[in-house]
Amino acid sequence: MEKRKRWILSIMIGCFLIIFFSQKINVQGMVLEFMDHYYHGIITGFFPAVSKKEVTFSGNILSDMVRMYYQETVPILQYRTDYKDKKEEDLVQQDYYFQDDETTDEVVEEVKKEEKLFHAKKWENSKYLRKYIYQIDSTTMATENELNGKVLLNTNLKLRKSDEPQILIYHTHGSEAYRGSRKGRKSDTVIGVGDILTKRLEQKNIKVVHDRNIYDVKNGKEERSKAYNYAATAIEKNLKKYPSIQVVIDLHRDGVNESTKLVTRQNGKRMAQIMFFNGMSRTATNGNIKYLKNPNKQTNLAFSLQLQAQAALKYPGFTRKIYVKGYRYNLHYRGRSLLVEVGAQNNTLSEAKASMSLLAELLNNVLY
């Protein structure tokens, strides 16, 4: 039995090598004819019961092997090449969502202000984007095709203003507060920051639905591990009630080391720096997470990069690097989905609220 397994493995390797070299030397027809004879000889010798079926190696079997090679093997090889030095533990759990403990996240390395200036040609280069624009978490990965700046910056995200709501703002972690926030007051949390963003957008004649519910606290107890589940249910209800919504924004507040100061001065005002956040539905160890598919991932990436470019063009220093991590974060419901971190726990509430005027302006410029 072991001998037969070794024979089958040798045959599969041989077939794969022949396919590979046939593509390289462009003698596909002759090779496929040889493979059909070779295949039938093997099937007749080892599996006589199925040898009478009219299936050629160059038909379904070859098609399946080629498909598997390009869809499964090539991406994995690319991941390994891009991230061969990564040794961190794969953090994906079996649960649909995860415990988001922001206090243990890596501190985002800030780049110098002069490096944030917008240079259109440089932003088309994926290496430039990786170095200066993105912070890719060690638990995930992004391929060169996904970070194609030319494609992302030229993706059409434009909408026409409507009398119907087009933007949904909500807060997966609605209990997140700021320095000096009064306990028990929604207006002093990230929800209050969402109130200001809603107001600034509506001043630009953009219709908004603001979900002010808290999803990370249940019955007086913190439940961050289930917050994304609760928020997902609410998103689906809002999208069903308001099918005109094309933009979904999850507004958060980051958690950083106390020594990290996320403050910028724009238009003469002290503001909290903001950070756009993307989920890749992928880990560096195992590749794509099949149970966290996001068909809108590329449009999500385009949305955050276009906003980042607008900020670099008009307000250098206002945004931090775009943070990229391994999960999905409910960003799959709409192509124009966005997770935004507004300051951190050591920012004042007034700094966080002041930054919403610029975020509203960026959203208006990209979307309308």
VOGU-3710 file (C-alpha; in Angstrom, 3 decimals, decimal comma):
1> mekrkrwils> 0,000/0,000/0,000  2,848/2,408/0,852  4,486/1,546/-2,467  1,303/2,465/-4,338  1,102/5,820/-2,507  4,689/6,584/-3,475  3,903/5,716/-7,118  0,848/7,977/-7,142  2,811/10,848/-5,570  5,588/10,400/-8,152
11> imigcfliif> 3,037/10,427/-10,961  1,420/13,634/-9,679  4,799/15,364/-9,384  5,722/14,199/-12,865  2,459/15,503/-14,305  2,918/18,839/-12,624  6,464/19,234/-13,966  5,391/18,349/-17,474  2,578/20,920/-17,336  4,940/23,563/-16,043
21> fsqkinvqgm> 7,613/22,998/-18,681  5,056/22,644/-21,475  3,927/26,199/-20,706  7,530/27,407/-20,788  8,653/25,784/-24,038  5,335/26,202/-25,892  4,903/22,606/-27,092  1,564/22,196/-25,411  -0,152/20,087/-28,084  2,515/17,415/-28,300
31> vlefmdhyyh> 2,887/17,254/-24,529  -0,855/16,936/-23,939  -1,120/14,055/-26,418  1,718/12,304/-24,593  0,061/13,013/-21,248  -3,242/11,464/-22,384  -1,478/8,205/-23,263  0,562/8,327/-20,080  -2,543/9,021/-17,999  -4,578/6,157/-19,526
41> giitgffpav> -1,696/3,746/-18,950  -1,538/4,660/-15,278  -5,326/4,558/-14,795  -5,594/1,149/-16,520  -2,813/-0,269/-14,336  -3,916/1,118/-10,981  -7,652/1,871/-11,329  -9,136/-0,437/-13,980  -12,672/0,195/-12,695  -12,620/3,772/-13,921
51> skkevtfsgn> -10,347/3,339/-16,942  -13,278/2,913/-19,353  -14,671/6,388/-18,660  -14,134/8,915/-21,441  -12,063/11,390/-19,467  -8,773/12,632/-20,880  -5,974/14,029/-18,810  -5,991/17,161/-20,972  -9,694/17,629/-20,252  -11,204/18,006/-16,802
61> ilsdmvrmyy> -8,233/16,726/-14,854  -5,710/19,074/-16,446  -8,131/21,981/-16,142  -8,562/21,273/-12,427  -4,806/21,048/-11,900  -4,140/24,311/-13,752  -6,950/26,033/-11,850  -5,602/24,796/-8,507  -2,092/25,902/-9,461  -3,074/29,483/-10,279
71> qetvpilqyr> -5,772/29,961/-7,638  -4,176/28,156/-4,717  -0,453/27,487/-5,232  0,627/30,764/-6,851  -0,976/33,019/-4,198  0,516/30,969/-1,359  3,962/31,141/-2,969  3,526/34,904/-3,342  2,536/35,243/0,346  5,568/33,225/1,386
81> tdykdkkeed> 7,846/35,350/-0,777  6,524/38,654/0,547  6,455/37,538/4,176  9,162/34,874/4,397  10,811/36,560/7,390  7,629/36,685/9,473  7,565/34,198/12,347  4,715/35,565/14,453  2,023/33,191/15,643  -1,115/32,981/13,558
91> lvqqdyyfqd> -3,748/34,728/15,689  -6,873/33,627/13,830  -9,348/31,958/16,134  -12,195/29,676/15,147  -14,758/32,230/16,255  -16,331/34,368/13,555  -15,055/37,490/15,267  -12,389/38,041/17,865  -11,387/39,722/21,104  -10,184/43,140/19,987
101> dettdevvee> -7,859/44,223/22,787  -6,554/47,547/21,528  -4,168/48,003/24,457  -1,982/45,184/23,122  -1,812/46,409/19,508  1,564/47,427/18,164  2,227/51,152/18,384  1,954/52,588/14,900  5,262/54,015/13,746  4,616/57,565/12,618
111> vkkeeklfha> 6,414/58,940/9,561  7,841/62,430/9,364  5,430/65,100/8,246  7,418/65,931/5,108  7,090/62,329/3,925  3,307/62,612/4,013  3,138/65,202/1,249  1,197/63,989/-1,751  3,323/63,029/-4,758  0,948/61,416/-7,262
121> kkwenskylr> 3,581/59,404/-9,133  5,178/58,087/-5,942  1,793/56,878/-4,682  1,508/54,605/-7,721  4,519/52,634/-6,487  3,595/49,819/-4,100  7,001/49,952/-2,387  6,487/53,632/-1,615  3,011/52,869/-0,266  4,355/50,096/1,968
131> kyiyqidstt> 7,078/52,337/3,372  5,286/55,643/3,859  1,522/55,166/3,584  0,632/51,756/5,056  1,414/50,037/8,346  0,863/46,328/7,670  0,385/44,315/10,843  2,688/41,304/11,185  -0,303/38,951/11,392  -1,492/39,719/7,866
141> matenelngk> -0,213/40,508/4,369  -1,032/42,515/1,274  0,050/41,560/-2,237  1,502/43,889/-4,866  -1,729/43,713/-6,888  -3,814/44,775/-3,903  -1,616/47,791/-3,188  -1,562/49,024/-6,772  -1,758/52,765/-6,122  -2,612/53,671/-9,704
151> vllntnlklr> -5,638/51,379/-9,687  -6,795/52,302/-6,180  -6,475/56,053/-6,710  -8,363/55,877/-10,002  -11,236/53,710/-8,754  -14,461/55,655/-9,269  -16,160/56,141/-5,880  -18,297/59,117/-6,826  -21,932/59,405/-5,759  -24,696/61,879/-6,509
161> ksdepqiliy> -26,181/63,645/-3,540  -29,680/62,469/-2,759  -32,612/63,228/-0,494  -32,277/59,654/0,778  -29,606/58,661/3,356  -26,322/57,657/1,743  -24,008/57,324/4,749  -24,346/55,132/7,833  -22,196/56,001/10,854  -22,018/53,541/13,754
171> hthgseayrg> -19,644/52,524/16,554  -18,646/48,931/17,243  -16,958/50,140/20,443  -19,305/52,919/21,435  -18,089/53,041/25,046  -14,648/54,332/24,045  -14,022/57,678/25,743  -11,370/60,391/25,874  -9,300/62,187/28,478  -11,670/64,150/30,657
181> srkgrksdtv> -14,828/62,414/29,381  -17,672/62,294/31,899  -18,735/58,778/32,759  -22,151/57,674/31,490  -22,503/60,415/28,854  -22,679/59,242/25,268  -21,829/62,734/24,076  -18,431/62,389/25,779  -17,541/59,159/23,975  -16,742/58,295/20,385
191> igvgdiltkr> -20,529/58,431/19,823  -20,398/62,162/20,569  -17,636/62,449/17,985  -19,981/60,704/15,558  -22,627/63,337/16,356  -20,245/66,046/15,179  -19,295/64,133/12,008  -22,996/63,686/11,247  -23,594/67,417/11,737  -20,652/68,418/9,526
201> leqknikvvh> -21,758/66,085/6,730  -25,353/67,288/6,894  -24,066/70,865/6,606  -22,756/69,743/3,208  -26,235/68,456/2,248  -25,238/64,812/2,725  -27,946/62,662/4,295  -26,683/60,528/7,186  -28,027/57,824/9,484  -26,161/57,830/12,809
211> drniydvkng> -26,550/54,693/14,914  -25,836/55,842/18,507  -26,183/52,417/20,107  -23,410/50,842/22,185  -22,375/47,336/21,102  -19,410/46,609/23,376  -21,336/46,776/26,675  -24,253/44,499/27,604  -26,089/44,550/30,929  -23,494/46,895/32,329
221> keerskayny> -20,581/44,604/31,463  -17,976/45,040/28,759  -18,386/42,511/25,924  -15,834/43,521/23,328  -15,464/39,965/22,052  -19,046/40,007/20,752  -19,245/43,658/19,730  -18,692/42,947/16,036  -21,484/40,372/16,078  -23,921/42,819/17,655
231> aataieknlk> -22,838/45,608/15,301  -23,224/43,347/12,248  -26,871/42,694/13,107  -27,481/46,437/13,425  -25,754/47,201/10,122  -27,918/44,680/8,308  -31,096/46,169/9,813  -30,079/49,689/8,798  -29,173/48,650/5,265  -32,516/46,900/4,917
241> kypsiqvvid> -34,362/49,948/6,260  -32,304/52,407/4,186  -31,275/50,628/0,960  -29,985/53,957/-0,406  -26,951/53,772/1,941  -23,716/53,410/-0,039  -21,150/54,361/2,632  -20,691/52,595/5,986  -18,372/54,177/8,564  -17,338/52,562/11,849
251> lhrdgvnest> -15,966/55,319/14,077  -13,545/54,222/16,817  -11,036/55,659/19,254  -7,598/54,050/19,323  -5,655/52,809/22,350  -1,924/53,636/22,414  0,991/54,014/24,811  0,643/57,141/26,936  3,871/58,464/25,454  2,311/58,485/21,968
261> klvtrqngkr> 0,670/61,842/21,242  -1,779/61,881/18,353  -2,262/65,626/18,053  -1,990/67,841/14,981  -2,624/71,538/14,407  -4,805/72,239/11,384  -6,528/75,504/10,480  -5,166/76,940/13,738  -6,884/74,291/15,889  -5,573/71,364/17,915
271> maqimffngm> -7,080/68,182/16,488  -6,760/64,470/17,114  -4,983/62,651/14,322  -7,125/60,051/12,600  -6,198/56,678/11,155  -7,921/54,731/8,395  -8,011/50,986/8,971  -8,414/48,081/6,533  -9,056/44,381/7,130  -7,566/41,868/4,686
281> srtatngnik> -9,459/38,707/5,708  -6,070/37,000/5,582  -3,206/35,932/7,824  0,501/35,708/7,080  0,551/32,085/8,230  -2,464/30,555/6,521  -3,456/32,949/3,766  -7,070/33,912/3,044  -9,637/33,312/5,796  -12,438/31,489/3,982
291> ylknpnkqtn> -15,081/32,222/6,605  -14,352/35,976/6,476  -14,737/36,694/2,774  -14,942/40,317/1,691  -15,908/40,812/-1,973  -15,582/44,577/-1,415  -12,004/44,510/-0,115  -10,414/46,231/-3,115  -13,003/49,005/-3,066  -12,433/49,391/0,688
301> lafslqlqaq> -8,718/49,802/-0,011  -9,435/52,346/-2,733  -11,705/54,325/-0,390  -9,163/54,609/2,427  -6,268/55,392/0,070  -8,168/58,139/-1,743  -9,069/59,717/1,593  -5,436/59,411/2,710  -4,287/61,087/-0,513  -6,738/63,956/-0,050
311> aalkypgftr> -5,464/64,454/3,499  -1,818/64,414/2,388  -2,642/66,905/-0,352  -4,557/69,396/1,799  -3,760/68,646/5,455  -0,334/66,963/5,880  -0,002/65,404/9,318  -3,735/65,011/9,882  -3,755/61,266/9,180  -1,523/58,502/10,494
321> kiyvkgyryn> -0,461/55,593/8,309  -3,303/53,416/7,049  -3,307/50,392/9,351  -3,869/46,979/7,765  -4,776/43,939/9,844  -5,924/40,382/9,256  -9,646/40,212/9,953  -12,715/41,677/8,239  -14,204/44,113/10,761  -17,651/44,209/9,097
331> lhyrgrsllv> -16,188/46,031/6,097  -17,843/43,710/3,595  -21,351/45,184/3,532  -20,546/48,019/1,132  -17,621/48,838/-1,146  -17,321/52,252/0,460  -16,858/50,867/3,964  -14,458/52,562/6,327  -13,119/52,016/9,833  -11,652/55,197/11,350
341> evgaqnntls> -9,684/55,568/14,579  -10,152/59,121/15,914  -7,311/59,939/18,286  -6,653/57,787/21,342  -7,442/57,575/25,046  -5,031/60,414/25,833  -6,628/62,881/23,415  -9,192/65,331/24,756  -12,769/65,127/23,588  -12,494/68,598/22,056
351> eakasmslla> -9,483/67,483/19,963  -11,433/64,479/18,670  -14,531/66,500/17,831  -12,506/69,252/16,130  -11,034/66,731/13,675  -14,471/65,842/12,311  -14,668/69,007/10,216  -11,690/67,819/8,180  -12,926/64,225/7,939  -16,253/65,501/6,616
361> ellnnvly> -14,402/67,593/4,050  -12,288/64,612/2,930  -15,384/62,415/2,579  -17,152/65,098/0,563  -14,161/65,544/-1,751  -13,767/61,815/-2,446  -17,451/60,918/-2,738  -18,999/63,962/-4,439
//
